[in-house]
Amino acid sequence: MSFRQVMAFAALVGAGLTGTHLAQAADTPADFKPGDATAGLAKAATCGACHGVDGNPTMPQYPKLAGQHEDYIARQIELFKSGKRSNPVMMGFIANLSVQDMHDIGAYFASKTSLPGVADSKLVAVGEGYYRGGDGKDGVPACMACHGPDGRGNPGAGYPQLAGQYADYVSAKLKDFRDGKGFSDDDHAKVMLAVAKPLNDNEIAALASYIEGLHSASTKTSTVAK
């Protein structure tokens, strides 16, 4: 898939013109209501063991869920439950969740604040180059085209928040995408399979580190390690 094709497909996903969005709409119960963060507090209790009670885990192999978009969290739980994302540990916690439960949990974590991370100063220049400019020669589009200049994502289009996410987790996921380990019928994952394919380990490490240190202009905490 060429650089232009990647961006064209990403635009279709952002506009909601793909099979995943149609399937989600068809599977949504008639009595579904937007997620309730208060109801989600109790439903998310078991999630805290790995992801932290407030969505900020202490171990970097687990993703931060704090501040993540409700619909994105609900969609990922749905993919785990269906087996399209494989994780035996997750299955034990989500097997009995309803669509409403998924959204309530998503709403709860969306109401929390993701703690800022720290980037390695030696990797910032390379990571920032890929995040903000991509690499047209290798067909790698700028990450911010979908995930936003401050890494807050695009909830309407289904692109997740990345800002402050642990570098260990981001690196692992980028390597999975590069190696063809996406989610079988998820449109966003199909985009990422093409985006990550040209990246080598050093480029992934730099990009992941930059993303961990990424934050909005209002964040006063230093996010670059000296």
mmCIF file of the C-alpha atoms, coordinates in Angstrom:
data_MODEL
# 
_entry.id   MODEL 
# 
loop_
_atom_site.group_PDB 
_atom_site.id 
_atom_site.type_symbol 
_atom_site.label_atom_id 
_atom_site.label_alt_id 
_atom_site.label_comp_id 
_atom_site.label_asym_id 
_atom_site.label_entity_id 
_atom_site.label_seq_id 
_atom_site.pdbx_PDB_ins_code 
_atom_site.Cartn_x 
_atom_site.Cartn_y 
_atom_site.Cartn_z 
_atom_site.occupancy 
_atom_site.B_iso_or_equiv 
_atom_site.pdbx_formal_charge 
_atom_site.auth_seq_id 
_atom_site.auth_comp_id 
_atom_site.auth_asym_id 
_atom_site.auth_atom_id 
_atom_site.pdbx_PDB_model_num 
ATOM 1   C CA . MET A 1 1   ? 0.000   0.000   0.000  1.00 0.00 ? 1   MET A CA 1 
ATOM 2   C CA . SER A 1 2   ? 1.478   3.348   -1.049 1.00 0.00 ? 2   SER A CA 1 
ATOM 3   C CA . PHE A 1 3   ? 1.761   6.503   1.060  1.00 0.00 ? 3   PHE A CA 1 
ATOM 4   C CA . ARG A 1 4   ? -1.146  8.047   -0.858 1.00 0.00 ? 4   ARG A CA 1 
ATOM 5   C CA . GLN A 1 5   ? -3.273  4.914   -0.487 1.00 0.00 ? 5   GLN A CA 1 
ATOM 6   C CA . VAL A 1 6   ? -2.616  4.809   3.266  1.00 0.00 ? 6   VAL A CA 1 
ATOM 7   C CA . MET A 1 7   ? -3.767  8.388   3.676  1.00 0.00 ? 7   MET A CA 1 
ATOM 8   C CA . ALA A 1 8   ? -6.813  7.852   1.459  1.00 0.00 ? 8   ALA A CA 1 
ATOM 9   C CA . PHE A 1 9   ? -7.865  4.808   3.475  1.00 0.00 ? 9   PHE A CA 1 
ATOM 10  C CA . ALA A 1 10  ? -7.291  6.677   6.736  1.00 0.00 ? 10  ALA A CA 1 
ATOM 11  C CA . ALA A 1 11  ? -9.574  9.427   5.466  1.00 0.00 ? 11  ALA A CA 1 
ATOM 12  C CA . LEU A 1 12  ? -12.319 6.891   4.744  1.00 0.00 ? 12  LEU A CA 1 
ATOM 13  C CA . VAL A 1 13  ? -11.985 5.481   8.247  1.00 0.00 ? 13  VAL A CA 1 
ATOM 14  C CA . GLY A 1 14  ? -12.124 8.986   9.712  1.00 0.00 ? 14  GLY A CA 1 
ATOM 15  C CA . ALA A 1 15  ? -15.291 9.712   7.800  1.00 0.00 ? 15  ALA A CA 1 
ATOM 16  C CA . GLY A 1 16  ? -16.924 6.553   9.115  1.00 0.00 ? 16  GLY A CA 1 
ATOM 17  C CA . LEU A 1 17  ? -17.289 5.063   5.632  1.00 0.00 ? 17  LEU A CA 1 
ATOM 18  C CA . THR A 1 18  ? -15.970 1.591   6.369  1.00 0.00 ? 18  THR A CA 1 
ATOM 19  C CA . GLY A 1 19  ? -17.350 -1.830  7.231  1.00 0.00 ? 19  GLY A CA 1 
ATOM 20  C CA . THR A 1 20  ? -16.324 -1.663  10.877 1.00 0.00 ? 20  THR A CA 1 
ATOM 21  C CA . HIS A 1 21  ? -18.559 1.338   11.530 1.00 0.00 ? 21  HIS A CA 1 
ATOM 22  C CA . LEU A 1 22  ? -21.498 -0.282  9.776  1.00 0.00 ? 22  LEU A CA 1 
ATOM 23  C CA . ALA A 1 23  ? -21.020 -3.497  11.745 1.00 0.00 ? 23  ALA A CA 1 
ATOM 24  C CA . GLN A 1 24  ? -20.831 -1.610  15.034 1.00 0.00 ? 24  GLN A CA 1 
ATOM 25  C CA . ALA A 1 25  ? -24.070 0.205   14.260 1.00 0.00 ? 25  ALA A CA 1 
ATOM 26  C CA . ALA A 1 26  ? -25.801 -3.052  13.412 1.00 0.00 ? 26  ALA A CA 1 
ATOM 27  C CA . ASP A 1 27  ? -24.642 -4.717  16.658 1.00 0.00 ? 27  ASP A CA 1 
ATOM 28  C CA . THR A 1 28  ? -25.702 -1.871  18.959 1.00 0.00 ? 28  THR A CA 1 
ATOM 29  C CA . PRO A 1 29  ? -28.752 -2.809  21.081 1.00 0.00 ? 29  PRO A CA 1 
ATOM 30  C CA . ALA A 1 30  ? -31.884 -0.713  20.623 1.00 0.00 ? 30  ALA A CA 1 
ATOM 31  C CA . ASP A 1 31  ? -31.902 0.234   24.319 1.00 0.00 ? 31  ASP A CA 1 
ATOM 32  C CA . PHE A 1 32  ? -28.243 1.293   24.333 1.00 0.00 ? 32  PHE A CA 1 
ATOM 33  C CA . LYS A 1 33  ? -27.409 4.551   26.133 1.00 0.00 ? 33  LYS A CA 1 
ATOM 34  C CA . PRO A 1 34  ? -24.160 6.552   26.147 1.00 0.00 ? 34  PRO A CA 1 
ATOM 35  C CA . GLY A 1 35  ? -21.687 5.346   28.740 1.00 0.00 ? 35  GLY A CA 1 
ATOM 36  C CA . ASP A 1 36  ? -22.227 6.313   32.376 1.00 0.00 ? 36  ASP A CA 1 
ATOM 37  C CA . ALA A 1 37  ? -18.955 6.988   34.236 1.00 0.00 ? 37  ALA A CA 1 
ATOM 38  C CA . THR A 1 38  ? -20.605 6.488   37.636 1.00 0.00 ? 38  THR A CA 1 
ATOM 39  C CA . ALA A 1 39  ? -21.909 3.055   36.640 1.00 0.00 ? 39  ALA A CA 1 
ATOM 40  C CA . GLY A 1 40  ? -18.540 2.318   35.075 1.00 0.00 ? 40  GLY A CA 1 
ATOM 41  C CA . LEU A 1 41  ? -16.688 2.839   38.364 1.00 0.00 ? 41  LEU A CA 1 
ATOM 42  C CA . ALA A 1 42  ? -17.894 -0.479  39.796 1.00 0.00 ? 42  ALA A CA 1 
ATOM 43  C CA . LYS A 1 43  ? -17.705 -2.295  36.462 1.00 0.00 ? 43  LYS A CA 1 
ATOM 44  C CA . ALA A 1 44  ? -14.084 -1.218  35.985 1.00 0.00 ? 44  ALA A CA 1 
ATOM 45  C CA . ALA A 1 45  ? -12.967 -2.376  39.447 1.00 0.00 ? 45  ALA A CA 1 
ATOM 46  C CA . THR A 1 46  ? -11.205 -5.502  38.158 1.00 0.00 ? 46  THR A CA 1 
ATOM 47  C CA . CYS A 1 47  ? -9.497  -3.507  35.384 1.00 0.00 ? 47  CYS A CA 1 
ATOM 48  C CA . GLY A 1 48  ? -7.532  -1.619  38.027 1.00 0.00 ? 48  GLY A CA 1 
ATOM 49  C CA . ALA A 1 49  ? -5.338  -4.630  38.808 1.00 0.00 ? 49  ALA A CA 1 
ATOM 50  C CA . CYS A 1 50  ? -3.429  -4.098  35.556 1.00 0.00 ? 50  CYS A CA 1 
ATOM 51  C CA . HIS A 1 51  ? -4.496  -0.687  34.253 1.00 0.00 ? 51  HIS A CA 1 
ATOM 52  C CA . GLY A 1 52  ? -4.580  1.192   37.564 1.00 0.00 ? 52  GLY A CA 1 
ATOM 53  C CA . VAL A 1 53  ? -7.658  2.274   39.491 1.00 0.00 ? 53  VAL A CA 1 
ATOM 54  C CA . ASP A 1 54  ? -7.612  5.620   37.688 1.00 0.00 ? 54  ASP A CA 1 
ATOM 55  C CA . GLY A 1 55  ? -6.408  4.190   34.373 1.00 0.00 ? 55  GLY A CA 1 
ATOM 56  C CA . ASN A 1 56  ? -2.732  4.963   35.038 1.00 0.00 ? 56  ASN A CA 1 
ATOM 57  C CA . PRO A 1 57  ? -0.957  1.613   35.499 1.00 0.00 ? 57  PRO A CA 1 
ATOM 58  C CA . THR A 1 58  ? 2.314   1.339   37.396 1.00 0.00 ? 58  THR A CA 1 
ATOM 59  C CA . MET A 1 59  ? 3.761   -1.233  34.989 1.00 0.00 ? 59  MET A CA 1 
ATOM 60  C CA . PRO A 1 60  ? 4.662   0.020   31.484 1.00 0.00 ? 60  PRO A CA 1 
ATOM 61  C CA . GLN A 1 61  ? 3.620   -3.109  29.600 1.00 0.00 ? 61  GLN A CA 1 
ATOM 62  C CA . TYR A 1 62  ? -0.011  -2.245  30.327 1.00 0.00 ? 62  TYR A CA 1 
ATOM 63  C CA . PRO A 1 63  ? -1.603  0.663   28.429 1.00 0.00 ? 63  PRO A CA 1 
ATOM 64  C CA . LYS A 1 64  ? -2.847  3.786   30.127 1.00 0.00 ? 64  LYS A CA 1 
ATOM 65  C CA . LEU A 1 65  ? -6.637  4.012   29.804 1.00 0.00 ? 65  LEU A CA 1 
ATOM 66  C CA . ALA A 1 66  ? -7.077  7.316   31.633 1.00 0.00 ? 66  ALA A CA 1 
ATOM 67  C CA . GLY A 1 67  ? -8.415  9.967   29.267 1.00 0.00 ? 67  GLY A CA 1 
ATOM 68  C CA . GLN A 1 68  ? -8.885  7.450   26.453 1.00 0.00 ? 68  GLN A CA 1 
ATOM 69  C CA . HIS A 1 69  ? -12.056 7.882   24.398 1.00 0.00 ? 69  HIS A CA 1 
ATOM 70  C CA . GLU A 1 70  ? -15.148 5.961   25.520 1.00 0.00 ? 70  GLU A CA 1 
ATOM 71  C CA . ASP A 1 71  ? -15.964 4.530   22.103 1.00 0.00 ? 71  ASP A CA 1 
ATOM 72  C CA . TYR A 1 72  ? -12.371 3.432   21.530 1.00 0.00 ? 72  TYR A CA 1 
ATOM 73  C CA . ILE A 1 73  ? -12.210 1.550   24.838 1.00 0.00 ? 73  ILE A CA 1 
ATOM 74  C CA . ALA A 1 74  ? -15.580 -0.085  24.182 1.00 0.00 ? 74  ALA A CA 1 
ATOM 75  C CA . ARG A 1 75  ? -14.463 -1.107  20.690 1.00 0.00 ? 75  ARG A CA 1 
ATOM 76  C CA . GLN A 1 76  ? -11.270 -2.730  21.974 1.00 0.00 ? 76  GLN A CA 1 
ATOM 77  C CA . ILE A 1 77  ? -13.182 -4.679  24.634 1.00 0.00 ? 77  ILE A CA 1 
ATOM 78  C CA . GLU A 1 78  ? -15.521 -5.852  21.882 1.00 0.00 ? 78  GLU A CA 1 
ATOM 79  C CA . LEU A 1 79  ? -12.553 -7.025  19.789 1.00 0.00 ? 79  LEU A CA 1 
ATOM 80  C CA . PHE A 1 80  ? -11.117 -8.948  22.740 1.00 0.00 ? 80  PHE A CA 1 
ATOM 81  C CA . LYS A 1 81  ? -14.481 -10.524 23.523 1.00 0.00 ? 81  LYS A CA 1 
ATOM 82  C CA . SER A 1 82  ? -14.954 -11.626 19.904 1.00 0.00 ? 82  SER A CA 1 
ATOM 83  C CA . GLY A 1 83  ? -11.432 -13.082 19.771 1.00 0.00 ? 83  GLY A CA 1 
ATOM 84  C CA . LYS A 1 84  ? -10.289 -10.697 17.046 1.00 0.00 ? 84  LYS A CA 1 
ATOM 85  C CA . ARG A 1 85  ? -7.769  -9.387  19.563 1.00 0.00 ? 85  ARG A CA 1 
ATOM 86  C CA . SER A 1 86  ? -6.123  -12.269 21.381 1.00 0.00 ? 86  SER A CA 1 
ATOM 87  C CA . ASN A 1 87  ? -5.397  -11.964 25.091 1.00 0.00 ? 87  ASN A CA 1 
ATOM 88  C CA . PRO A 1 88  ? -6.310  -14.858 27.423 1.00 0.00 ? 88  PRO A CA 1 
ATOM 89  C CA . VAL A 1 89  ? -6.018  -12.659 30.527 1.00 0.00 ? 89  VAL A CA 1 
ATOM 90  C CA . MET A 1 90  ? -8.467  -10.104 29.136 1.00 0.00 ? 90  MET A CA 1 
ATOM 91  C CA . MET A 1 91  ? -10.973 -12.810 28.226 1.00 0.00 ? 91  MET A CA 1 
ATOM 92  C CA . GLY A 1 92  ? -11.342 -13.793 31.849 1.00 0.00 ? 92  GLY A CA 1 
ATOM 93  C CA . PHE A 1 93  ? -12.482 -10.295 32.770 1.00 0.00 ? 93  PHE A CA 1 
ATOM 94  C CA . ILE A 1 94  ? -14.692 -9.348  29.832 1.00 0.00 ? 94  ILE A CA 1 
ATOM 95  C CA . ALA A 1 95  ? -16.460 -12.542 28.785 1.00 0.00 ? 95  ALA A CA 1 
ATOM 96  C CA . ASN A 1 96  ? -19.754 -11.531 30.406 1.00 0.00 ? 96  ASN A CA 1 
ATOM 97  C CA . LEU A 1 97  ? -19.730 -7.800  29.611 1.00 0.00 ? 97  LEU A CA 1 
ATOM 98  C CA . SER A 1 98  ? -22.625 -6.338  27.637 1.00 0.00 ? 98  SER A CA 1 
ATOM 99  C CA . VAL A 1 99  ? -22.274 -3.532  25.111 1.00 0.00 ? 99  VAL A CA 1 
ATOM 100 C CA . GLN A 1 100 ? -23.611 -1.149  27.762 1.00 0.00 ? 100 GLN A CA 1 
ATOM 101 C CA . ASP A 1 101 ? -21.026 -2.402  30.274 1.00 0.00 ? 101 ASP A CA 1 
ATOM 102 C CA . MET A 1 102 ? -18.256 -1.773  27.748 1.00 0.00 ? 102 MET A CA 1 
ATOM 103 C CA . HIS A 1 103 ? -19.360 1.814   27.238 1.00 0.00 ? 103 HIS A CA 1 
ATOM 104 C CA . ASP A 1 104 ? -19.816 2.462   30.951 1.00 0.00 ? 104 ASP A CA 1 
ATOM 105 C CA . ILE A 1 105 ? -16.260 1.262   31.564 1.00 0.00 ? 105 ILE A CA 1 
ATOM 106 C CA . GLY A 1 106 ? -15.075 3.410   28.670 1.00 0.00 ? 106 GLY A CA 1 
ATOM 107 C CA . ALA A 1 107 ? -16.871 6.443   30.074 1.00 0.00 ? 107 ALA A CA 1 
ATOM 108 C CA . TYR A 1 108 ? -15.295 5.898   33.481 1.00 0.00 ? 108 TYR A CA 1 
ATOM 109 C CA . PHE A 1 109 ? -11.735 5.808   32.179 1.00 0.00 ? 109 PHE A CA 1 
ATOM 110 C CA . ALA A 1 110 ? -12.442 8.655   29.751 1.00 0.00 ? 110 ALA A CA 1 
ATOM 111 C CA . SER A 1 111 ? -13.321 10.811  32.771 1.00 0.00 ? 111 SER A CA 1 
ATOM 112 C CA . LYS A 1 112 ? -9.846  10.319  34.267 1.00 0.00 ? 112 LYS A CA 1 
ATOM 113 C CA . THR A 1 113 ? -6.649  12.214  33.474 1.00 0.00 ? 113 THR A CA 1 
ATOM 114 C CA . SER A 1 114 ? -3.672  10.493  31.896 1.00 0.00 ? 114 SER A CA 1 
ATOM 115 C CA . LEU A 1 115 ? -0.447  11.272  33.728 1.00 0.00 ? 115 LEU A CA 1 
ATOM 116 C CA . PRO A 1 116 ? 2.262   12.774  31.473 1.00 0.00 ? 116 PRO A CA 1 
ATOM 117 C CA . GLY A 1 117 ? 5.201   10.575  30.578 1.00 0.00 ? 117 GLY A CA 1 
ATOM 118 C CA . VAL A 1 118 ? 8.871   11.285  29.948 1.00 0.00 ? 118 VAL A CA 1 
ATOM 119 C CA . ALA A 1 119 ? 10.698  11.064  26.625 1.00 0.00 ? 119 ALA A CA 1 
ATOM 120 C CA . ASP A 1 120 ? 14.372  10.252  26.149 1.00 0.00 ? 120 ASP A CA 1 
ATOM 121 C CA . SER A 1 121 ? 16.023  13.495  25.016 1.00 0.00 ? 121 SER A CA 1 
ATOM 122 C CA . LYS A 1 122 ? 18.368  11.519  22.737 1.00 0.00 ? 122 LYS A CA 1 
ATOM 123 C CA . LEU A 1 123 ? 15.420  10.121  20.781 1.00 0.00 ? 123 LEU A CA 1 
ATOM 124 C CA . VAL A 1 124 ? 13.172  13.172  20.586 1.00 0.00 ? 124 VAL A CA 1 
ATOM 125 C CA . ALA A 1 125 ? 14.430  14.550  17.268 1.00 0.00 ? 125 ALA A CA 1 
ATOM 126 C CA . VAL A 1 126 ? 13.889  11.307  15.358 1.00 0.00 ? 126 VAL A CA 1 
ATOM 127 C CA . GLY A 1 127 ? 10.602  10.528  17.088 1.00 0.00 ? 127 GLY A CA 1 
ATOM 128 C CA . GLU A 1 128 ? 9.220   14.012  16.518 1.00 0.00 ? 128 GLU A CA 1 
ATOM 129 C CA . GLY A 1 129 ? 10.193  13.839  12.856 1.00 0.00 ? 129 GLY A CA 1 
ATOM 130 C CA . TYR A 1 130 ? 8.104   10.729  12.306 1.00 0.00 ? 130 TYR A CA 1 
ATOM 131 C CA . TYR A 1 131 ? 5.211   11.854  14.493 1.00 0.00 ? 131 TYR A CA 1 
ATOM 132 C CA . ARG A 1 132 ? 4.867   15.280  12.865 1.00 0.00 ? 132 ARG A CA 1 
ATOM 133 C CA . GLY A 1 133 ? 6.239   14.753  9.384  1.00 0.00 ? 133 GLY A CA 1 
ATOM 134 C CA . GLY A 1 134 ? 6.263   11.036  8.624  1.00 0.00 ? 134 GLY A CA 1 
ATOM 135 C CA . ASP A 1 135 ? 8.550   9.751   5.889  1.00 0.00 ? 135 ASP A CA 1 
ATOM 136 C CA . GLY A 1 136 ? 7.250   10.117  2.360  1.00 0.00 ? 136 GLY A CA 1 
ATOM 137 C CA . LYS A 1 137 ? 10.156  8.096   0.942  1.00 0.00 ? 137 LYS A CA 1 
ATOM 138 C CA . ASP A 1 138 ? 9.165   5.006   2.928  1.00 0.00 ? 138 ASP A CA 1 
ATOM 139 C CA . GLY A 1 139 ? 5.433   5.667   2.793  1.00 0.00 ? 139 GLY A CA 1 
ATOM 140 C CA . VAL A 1 140 ? 5.050   6.503   6.486  1.00 0.00 ? 140 VAL A CA 1 
ATOM 141 C CA . PRO A 1 141 ? 2.436   9.245   7.054  1.00 0.00 ? 141 PRO A CA 1 
ATOM 142 C CA . ALA A 1 142 ? 2.664   11.659  9.971  1.00 0.00 ? 142 ALA A CA 1 
ATOM 143 C CA . CYS A 1 143 ? 1.111   10.150  13.104 1.00 0.00 ? 143 CYS A CA 1 
ATOM 144 C CA . MET A 1 144 ? -0.488  13.475  13.969 1.00 0.00 ? 144 MET A CA 1 
ATOM 145 C CA . ALA A 1 145 ? -2.600  13.302  10.804 1.00 0.00 ? 145 ALA A CA 1 
ATOM 146 C CA . CYS A 1 146 ? -4.861  10.850  12.653 1.00 0.00 ? 146 CYS A CA 1 
ATOM 147 C CA . HIS A 1 147 ? -3.866  11.156  16.312 1.00 0.00 ? 147 HIS A CA 1 
ATOM 148 C CA . GLY A 1 148 ? -3.631  14.958  16.451 1.00 0.00 ? 148 GLY A CA 1 
ATOM 149 C CA . PRO A 1 149 ? -0.680  17.311  17.019 1.00 0.00 ? 149 PRO A CA 1 
ATOM 150 C CA . ASP A 1 150 ? -0.970  16.912  20.796 1.00 0.00 ? 150 ASP A CA 1 
ATOM 151 C CA . GLY A 1 151 ? -1.686  13.185  20.678 1.00 0.00 ? 151 GLY A CA 1 
ATOM 152 C CA . ARG A 1 152 ? -5.249  13.479  21.956 1.00 0.00 ? 152 ARG A CA 1 
ATOM 153 C CA . GLY A 1 153 ? -6.658  11.481  19.071 1.00 0.00 ? 153 GLY A CA 1 
ATOM 154 C CA . ASN A 1 154 ? -9.944  11.945  17.272 1.00 0.00 ? 154 ASN A CA 1 
ATOM 155 C CA . PRO A 1 155 ? -12.894 10.361  19.115 1.00 0.00 ? 155 PRO A CA 1 
ATOM 156 C CA . GLY A 1 156 ? -15.362 10.985  16.308 1.00 0.00 ? 156 GLY A CA 1 
ATOM 157 C CA . ALA A 1 157 ? -13.202 9.135   13.810 1.00 0.00 ? 157 ALA A CA 1 
ATOM 158 C CA . GLY A 1 158 ? -12.168 6.446   16.278 1.00 0.00 ? 158 GLY A CA 1 
ATOM 159 C CA . TYR A 1 159 ? -8.477  7.324   16.490 1.00 0.00 ? 159 TYR A CA 1 
ATOM 160 C CA . PRO A 1 160 ? -7.154  6.780   20.038 1.00 0.00 ? 160 PRO A CA 1 
ATOM 161 C CA . GLN A 1 161 ? -5.341  9.145   22.347 1.00 0.00 ? 161 GLN A CA 1 
ATOM 162 C CA . LEU A 1 162 ? -1.601  8.433   22.336 1.00 0.00 ? 162 LEU A CA 1 
ATOM 163 C CA . ALA A 1 163 ? -0.200  11.281  24.438 1.00 0.00 ? 163 ALA A CA 1 
ATOM 164 C CA . GLY A 1 164 ? 1.677   10.033  27.496 1.00 0.00 ? 164 GLY A CA 1 
ATOM 165 C CA . GLN A 1 165 ? 1.224   6.365   26.618 1.00 0.00 ? 165 GLN A CA 1 
ATOM 166 C CA . TYR A 1 166 ? 4.036   4.162   27.890 1.00 0.00 ? 166 TYR A CA 1 
ATOM 167 C CA . ALA A 1 167 ? 6.843   3.723   25.350 1.00 0.00 ? 167 ALA A CA 1 
ATOM 168 C CA . ASP A 1 168 ? 7.073   0.008   26.180 1.00 0.00 ? 168 ASP A CA 1 
ATOM 169 C CA . TYR A 1 169 ? 3.434   -0.520  25.225 1.00 0.00 ? 169 TYR A CA 1 
ATOM 170 C CA . VAL A 1 170 ? 3.557   1.672   22.106 1.00 0.00 ? 170 VAL A CA 1 
ATOM 171 C CA . SER A 1 171 ? 6.724   -0.037  20.923 1.00 0.00 ? 171 SER A CA 1 
ATOM 172 C CA . ALA A 1 172 ? 5.219   -3.497  21.390 1.00 0.00 ? 172 ALA A CA 1 
ATOM 173 C CA . LYS A 1 173 ? 2.071   -2.564  19.456 1.00 0.00 ? 173 LYS A CA 1 
ATOM 174 C CA . LEU A 1 174 ? 4.007   -0.919  16.603 1.00 0.00 ? 174 LEU A CA 1 
ATOM 175 C CA . LYS A 1 175 ? 6.154   -4.034  16.253 1.00 0.00 ? 175 LYS A CA 1 
ATOM 176 C CA . ASP A 1 176 ? 3.019   -6.180  16.167 1.00 0.00 ? 176 ASP A CA 1 
ATOM 177 C CA . PHE A 1 177 ? 1.552   -4.013  13.410 1.00 0.00 ? 177 PHE A CA 1 
ATOM 178 C CA . ARG A 1 178 ? 4.845   -4.025  11.507 1.00 0.00 ? 178 ARG A CA 1 
ATOM 179 C CA . ASP A 1 179 ? 4.928   -7.816  11.708 1.00 0.00 ? 179 ASP A CA 1 
ATOM 180 C CA . GLY A 1 180 ? 1.366   -8.144  10.427 1.00 0.00 ? 180 GLY A CA 1 
ATOM 181 C CA . LYS A 1 181 ? -0.284  -8.860  13.777 1.00 0.00 ? 181 LYS A CA 1 
ATOM 182 C CA . GLY A 1 182 ? -3.258  -6.546  13.439 1.00 0.00 ? 182 GLY A CA 1 
ATOM 183 C CA . PHE A 1 183 ? -6.896  -7.151  14.345 1.00 0.00 ? 183 PHE A CA 1 
ATOM 184 C CA . SER A 1 184 ? -8.465  -9.172  11.577 1.00 0.00 ? 184 SER A CA 1 
ATOM 185 C CA . ASP A 1 185 ? -11.325 -6.931  10.414 1.00 0.00 ? 185 ASP A CA 1 
ATOM 186 C CA . ASP A 1 186 ? -10.650 -3.636  12.207 1.00 0.00 ? 186 ASP A CA 1 
ATOM 187 C CA . ASP A 1 187 ? -10.244 -0.803  9.703  1.00 0.00 ? 187 ASP A CA 1 
ATOM 188 C CA . HIS A 1 188 ? -7.944  1.263   11.893 1.00 0.00 ? 188 HIS A CA 1 
ATOM 189 C CA . ALA A 1 189 ? -5.646  -1.720  12.378 1.00 0.00 ? 189 ALA A CA 1 
ATOM 190 C CA . LYS A 1 190 ? -5.487  -2.188  8.613  1.00 0.00 ? 190 LYS A CA 1 
ATOM 191 C CA . VAL A 1 191 ? -4.197  1.375   8.318  1.00 0.00 ? 191 VAL A CA 1 
ATOM 192 C CA . MET A 1 192 ? -1.585  0.707   10.996 1.00 0.00 ? 192 MET A CA 1 
ATOM 193 C CA . LEU A 1 193 ? -0.352  -2.470  9.296  1.00 0.00 ? 193 LEU A CA 1 
ATOM 194 C CA . ALA A 1 194 ? 0.704   -0.356  6.322  1.00 0.00 ? 194 ALA A CA 1 
ATOM 195 C CA . VAL A 1 195 ? 1.947   2.579   8.391  1.00 0.00 ? 195 VAL A CA 1 
ATOM 196 C CA . ALA A 1 196 ? 4.254   0.515   10.630 1.00 0.00 ? 196 ALA A CA 1 
ATOM 197 C CA . LYS A 1 197 ? 5.601   -1.896  8.010  1.00 0.00 ? 197 LYS A CA 1 
ATOM 198 C CA . PRO A 1 198 ? 8.618   0.244   6.927  1.00 0.00 ? 198 PRO A CA 1 
ATOM 199 C CA . LEU A 1 199 ? 9.721   1.088   10.497 1.00 0.00 ? 199 LEU A CA 1 
ATOM 200 C CA . ASN A 1 200 ? 12.822  -0.519  11.985 1.00 0.00 ? 200 ASN A CA 1 
ATOM 201 C CA . ASP A 1 201 ? 13.386  -1.145  15.697 1.00 0.00 ? 201 ASP A CA 1 
ATOM 202 C CA . ASN A 1 202 ? 15.328  2.091   16.252 1.00 0.00 ? 202 ASN A CA 1 
ATOM 203 C CA . GLU A 1 203 ? 12.675  4.197   14.559 1.00 0.00 ? 203 GLU A CA 1 
ATOM 204 C CA . ILE A 1 204 ? 9.947   2.509   16.589 1.00 0.00 ? 204 ILE A CA 1 
ATOM 205 C CA . ALA A 1 205 ? 11.882  3.117   19.820 1.00 0.00 ? 205 ALA A CA 1 
ATOM 206 C CA . ALA A 1 206 ? 12.282  6.817   19.003 1.00 0.00 ? 206 ALA A CA 1 
ATOM 207 C CA . LEU A 1 207 ? 8.652   7.248   18.011 1.00 0.00 ? 207 LEU A CA 1 
ATOM 208 C CA . ALA A 1 208 ? 7.400   5.397   21.096 1.00 0.00 ? 208 ALA A CA 1 
ATOM 209 C CA . SER A 1 209 ? 9.587   7.496   23.388 1.00 0.00 ? 209 SER A CA 1 
ATOM 210 C CA . TYR A 1 210 ? 8.386   10.720  21.779 1.00 0.00 ? 210 TYR A CA 1 
ATOM 211 C CA . ILE A 1 211 ? 4.756   9.656   22.204 1.00 0.00 ? 211 ILE A CA 1 
ATOM 212 C CA . GLU A 1 212 ? 5.316   8.927   25.907 1.00 0.00 ? 212 GLU A CA 1 
ATOM 213 C CA . GLY A 1 213 ? 6.593   12.479  26.383 1.00 0.00 ? 213 GLY A CA 1 
ATOM 214 C CA . LEU A 1 214 ? 3.889   14.052  24.217 1.00 0.00 ? 214 LEU A CA 1 
ATOM 215 C CA . HIS A 1 215 ? 1.507   16.366  26.045 1.00 0.00 ? 215 HIS A CA 1 
ATOM 216 C CA . SER A 1 216 ? -0.756  19.341  25.499 1.00 0.00 ? 216 SER A CA 1 
ATOM 217 C CA . ALA A 1 217 ? 0.590   22.871  25.803 1.00 0.00 ? 217 ALA A CA 1 
ATOM 218 C CA . SER A 1 218 ? -1.233  23.278  29.126 1.00 0.00 ? 218 SER A CA 1 
ATOM 219 C CA . THR A 1 219 ? 0.788   20.488  30.785 1.00 0.00 ? 219 THR A CA 1 
ATOM 220 C CA . LYS A 1 220 ? 3.461   22.071  32.953 1.00 0.00 ? 220 LYS A CA 1 
ATOM 221 C CA . THR A 1 221 ? 5.317   18.875  33.923 1.00 0.00 ? 221 THR A CA 1 
ATOM 222 C CA . SER A 1 222 ? 8.651   18.336  32.178 1.00 0.00 ? 222 SER A CA 1 
ATOM 223 C CA . THR A 1 223 ? 8.342   15.392  29.811 1.00 0.00 ? 223 THR A CA 1 
ATOM 224 C CA . VAL A 1 224 ? 11.878  15.153  28.432 1.00 0.00 ? 224 VAL A CA 1 
ATOM 225 C CA . ALA A 1 225 ? 14.559  13.256  30.306 1.00 0.00 ? 225 ALA A CA 1 
ATOM 226 C CA . LYS A 1 226 ? 17.863  15.089  30.422 1.00 0.00 ? 226 LYS A CA 1 
# 
